[in-house]
């Protein structure tokens, strides 16, 4: 296990030298019971907003989909 830890440290050091830093990103657990219902509820709240169409139109106007396949 020591070899692996050493290799990981070396790899991370290279990344830091390249100007990168590690971050932790927490995302929603879509396998959690109730996840789909909660997303549905949140979408309904957004869709019920008076400004939702305007905000979506503005986001789509500045979005860059050129690399999407």
Residue pairs with C-beta under 8 A, 6 or more apart in sequence:
12 22
15 22
28 35
29 35
30 36
46 52
49 55
